[in-house]
Amino acid sequence: MKTCRELYEELEYRENTPAKNWAESMARVGRINQIKSEISQQIDVVKHKDAILKMLESSH
């Protein structure tokens, strides 16, 4: 299983690499969604509540 950092790196790469054709575009979108799902499964929102709230407050 990849670490959260590795998943974020792959997500950034996939989002910034354009697809060459329609099939590759569909595969790219599917992989991006899969990566986002894997990241959300690894993050315990209850455990990291304080950090999340702090980030949200600083973004306003």
C-alpha angles and dihedrals in degrees: 000000000000121000121247089253091054091048092051090049091051091046091053091048093048093046092050098044113084120222119245097214143003096272092049089048092055091047090048093052090047093051092047090054091046092051091049089051092050091050093050090050091055097049116084102206093191093052092047096039096122094050092046093050091047091053092048093049093050092052092064 
